[in-house]
Amino acid sequence: MFGLGIAKGLLLTFRHLFRPPFTVQYPEERRYIPENARTNLLWFEERCTGCSTCAQACPDGCILVETSPNPDGTLNVLRYEIDFRLCMYCALCVEACPYEAIQAGGPYDDAAYNFDDLYRDKHKLTEMAQEYLRTHDWTYPNGDKAPRPEERPLHLGKPARGQGAFDPEVGLGGGPIPLAVTVKGERRAPAASRASD
């Protein structure tokens, strides 16, 4: 019958006419954001070891990590930058980070008039993360307790990846395991021990 669809649509309109509105008065009241929401990214320097798995996992290439080796095998994070102009908030970097140093849960009202303000360096990211921790009782977005500023960072004294210290020729973790080579019945020492003799 002609006009039945219009009548159903108007009936729905009249039904909602007498209900309270769903509108949230945004600046005064804010909606609850679930924990797993893909909001702005927060980088926690005290958890970061500089392994750069987040930068490798980013499909947009908006994360830049520059490190230098320390004598004890850890890495010193010289630069850590996120270009939120390119970020599509897919949270692949969050999933890739083995130390949960980058987490979703930052402010969702992060608009800027100047486009260049969305490029954040290590200092701005640390400032954002510390502000989040101060306002959330020193708790990370994933629910873990964060160290207070006077406490020792979580990653100090631990190698960044693998076992052992940094070796300039092979990288982190001491490099590959040296293999013993056998030539027609005689056993030769691994290449690493032969080089030291």
C-alpha positions in Angstrom: 0.0 0.0 0.0 1.3 3.4 -0.9 2.4 5.7 2.0 2.7 2.8 4.6 6.5 3.4 4.8 6.0 7.1 5.4 3.5 6.4 8.1 5.9 4.0 9.9 8.7 6.6 9.7 6.5 9.3 11.1 5.3 6.9 13.9 8.9 6.4 14.9 9.5 10.2 14.9 6.4 10.8 17.1 7.6 8.1 19.5 10.9 9.8 20.1 9.3 13.2 20.3 8.2 12.6 23.9 11.4 10.9 25.2 14.3 12.7 26.8 17.1 13.5 24.2 20.2 11.4 23.8 22.4 14.5 23.5 25.4 14.8 25.8 26.3 18.3 26.8 29.9 17.8 25.7 32.2 20.3 27.5 30.3 19.9 30.8 29.7 16.2 30.7 31.7 13.5 28.9 30.6 10.1 27.8 32.3 7.0 29.3 35.1 5.7 27.0 35.7 2.0 27.2 39.2 0.7 28.0 39.8 -0.8 24.6 38.7 2.3 22.6 41.2 3.5 20.0 41.7 6.9 21.3 44.9 9.0 21.3 48.2 7.1 21.9 50.2 7.6 25.1 53.9 6.7 25.3 55.3 5.9 28.7 59.1 6.5 28.7 59.7 4.5 31.8 58.4 1.4 30.1 60.1 1.9 26.7 63.3 0.0 26.0 63.8 1.4 22.5 63.3 -1.9 20.7 61.3 -0.1 18.0 58.8 -2.9 17.4 56.0 -0.2 17.5 57.7 1.7 14.6 58.1 -1.6 12.6 54.4 -2.5 13.2 53.1 0.9 12.1 51.6 0.7 8.6 51.7 4.5 8.2 55.3 4.9 9.3 54.3 7.7 11.7 56.5 6.5 14.6 60.2 7.4 14.7 62.5 5.8 17.2 66.3 6.6 17.4 68.4 4.8 20.0 72.0 4.5 21.1 73.5 1.5 23.0 74.5 1.8 26.6 77.5 -0.2 28.0 75.2 -2.5 30.0 73.3 -3.7 26.9 70.2 -1.5 27.3 69.3 1.2 24.7 69.1 4.9 25.4 66.1 6.4 23.6 67.4 9.5 21.9 64.3 10.4 19.8 60.7 9.1 20.0 58.3 10.9 17.8 54.7 10.2 16.7 53.2 12.1 13.7 49.5 12.1 14.6 48.8 13.8 11.2 49.4 10.4 9.6 48.2 8.1 12.4 45.0 6.2 11.6 44.7 4.9 15.2 44.7 1.3 14.2 46.6 0.4 17.5 48.9 -2.1 15.7 51.8 -0.4 17.6 50.0 -1.1 20.9 49.6 -4.7 20.1 53.2 -5.0 18.9 54.9 -3.4 22.0 56.2 -6.2 24.2 56.6 -3.9 27.2 53.2 -2.0 26.8 55.1 1.3 26.6 52.6 2.7 24.0 49.0 2.4 24.9 45.7 3.7 23.6 43.7 5.7 26.1 44.8 9.3 25.7 42.5 12.3 25.3 40.0 11.9 22.5 39.5 15.7 22.2 42.9 16.3 20.6 42.0 18.7 17.8 44.4 21.4 16.9 44.1 24.6 14.8 47.7 24.3 13.7 48.3 21.1 11.7 52.0 21.0 12.9 50.9 20.7 16.6 49.9 17.1 15.9 53.6 16.1 15.4 54.7 15.2 18.9 58.3 14.6 20.0 59.6 12.7 23.1 59.1 15.6 25.5 55.5 16.4 24.4 54.6 12.7 24.5 56.1 12.3 28.0 54.2 15.4 29.2 50.9 13.9 27.8 51.6 10.6 29.5 52.5 12.2 32.9 49.4 14.3 32.7 47.3 11.2 32.1 49.0 9.4 35.1 48.5 12.4 37.4 44.8 12.6 36.6 44.2 8.8 36.8 45.8 8.0 40.2 49.1 6.7 38.6 47.4 3.9 36.7 48.1 3.0 33.1 45.2 2.8 30.6 45.5 -1.0 30.7 44.9 -1.0 34.5 48.5 -1.6 35.8 49.9 0.6 38.5 52.5 3.1 37.2 55.6 4.1 39.1 55.5 7.5 40.7 58.1 10.0 39.6 60.3 9.3 42.6 60.3 5.5 42.0 62.7 3.7 39.7 61.6 3.1 36.1 60.6 -0.4 35.2 63.2 -1.2 32.5 66.4 -0.1 34.2 69.0 -2.8 34.5 67.4 -5.1 32.0 68.7 -5.8 28.5 66.4 -4.4 25.8 66.0 -7.7 23.9 67.4 -11.2 24.1 70.3 -12.3 26.3 73.5 -10.6 26.9 74.9 -7.2 26.0 75.1 -5.1 22.9 77.7 -6.2 20.4 78.3 -3.6 17.6 78.8 -6.2 14.9 75.8 -8.4 15.6 73.4 -6.1 17.5 71.4 -6.8 20.5 71.2 -10.2 22.3 74.8 -11.2 21.6 74.0 -12.3 18.0 73.5 -15.7 16.6 74.5 -18.9 18.4 78.0 -20.0 17.2 77.7 -23.3 15.4 80.4 -26.0 15.5 81.5 -27.0 12.0 82.5 -30.6 11.2 84.8 -31.3 8.3 85.2 -35.0 7.3 85.3 -36.4 10.8 87.3 -33.6 12.6 85.5 -31.1 14.7 86.4 -27.4 14.4 85.7 -24.8 17.0 83.0 -22.2 16.5 83.9 -19.2 14.4 83.6 -16.8 17.4 86.1 -18.7 19.5 88.6 -19.1 16.6 88.6 -15.3 16.0 89.5 -14.7 19.6 92.5 -17.1 19.5 
